[in-house]
Amino acid sequence: MIAFENVAYNYGGGELLSEVSLRLAPGSFHFLTGPSGAGKTTFLKLAYADLLPTSGHVTLFDREVRSLSRDEIAHTRRRIGVVHQDVQFLDHMPLAANVQLPLTVAGKGGDLADLKDLLTWVGLGHLADAVPPSLSGGERQRAALARAIIMDPDVIIADEPTGNVDWEMSLRLLTLLVELNRMGKTIVVATHDLNLIRQAKAQVPARVLRIARRRIQLAGADL
Ligand SMILES: Nc1ncnc2c1ncn2[C@@H]1O[C@H](COP(=O)(O)OP(=O)(O)OP(=O)(O)O)[C@@H](O)[C@H]1O
């Protein structure tokens, strides 16, 4: 589904990631961990074609990213829902409209009942009319997840989704991600939180990718 073959990346300074080769199979659940600044966000951006590798090959849904036209990249991105580290909303628009935005941008109306169901599923059914500045950190993260999945993507990529929320809310977000994985979605979550990873591993066969010294490797079962 997502494959890296000997991928390297640098922003113009030294090489940040080197010799990254891995495959994320359909339906898999991966965590990505590593020290701050190690390149987790950069890896995720490569995985959703926001960045192109400096060398090597990234393949998304059996297509080499570099061979895709701009339209094809846009089409491919719709198959990947992203929860960004710094969640941004349009503050003047109600939550429901914000969550629906990817559909609106894609020129699709969307079913109001589906939107309501989605908001209820993430526990925000009662806040459909609220504006983003009035939401708590955990509510914003769940809204971001709802927006990431509204296009029914095959892959969900979340960058530190539990970074600013308490443990109870982290578990709630994890439960949603686990449920999505059980529905067949491929999940990739960058996190510093080893407790969250341990908790997930008790529920799904999640695997852990660890960035160290510019390389990304599958960690053993020692968490
Ligand atoms: N657009 C950019 N231009 C230049 N350098 C960048 C850019 N984006 C990130 N970097 C640098 O690349 C390195 C890796 O950044 P990245 O955000 O991928 O790390 P991270 O592991 O996600 O960090 P954190 O856990 O703190 O979010 C950092 O040193 C960062 O300053």
The ligand as a Gaussian input file, in Angstrom:
#p B3LYP/6-31G(d) Opt

LIG

0 1
 N       10.690000      22.672000       5.941000
 C       11.836000      22.425000       6.592000
 N       12.992000      23.007000       6.209000
 C       14.140000      22.739000       6.852000
 N       14.258000      21.903000       7.890000
 C       13.129000      21.301000       8.317000
 C       11.864000      21.517000       7.690000
 N       10.942000      20.782000       8.328000
 C       11.583000      20.114000       9.302000
 N       12.900000      20.437000       9.295000
 C       13.918000      19.903000      10.217000
 O       14.017000      18.511000      10.017000
 C       14.208000      17.844000      11.262000
 C       13.124000      16.778000      11.439000
 O       11.861000      17.430000      11.576000
 P       10.529000      16.583000      11.783000
 O        9.453000      17.566000      12.011000
 O       10.380000      15.622000      10.667000
 O       10.900000      15.785000      13.114000
 P        9.942000      15.038000      14.157000
 O       10.617000      13.742000      14.495000
 O        8.558000      14.965000      13.616000
 O        9.998000      16.019000      15.399000
 P        8.916000      16.277000      16.586000
 O        8.821000      14.979000      17.352000
 O        9.575000      17.352000      17.387000
 O        7.647000      16.701000      15.932000
 C       14.200000      18.919000      12.336000
 O       15.533000      19.216000      12.646000
 C       13.508000      20.063000      11.664000
 O       13.974000      21.296000      12.174000

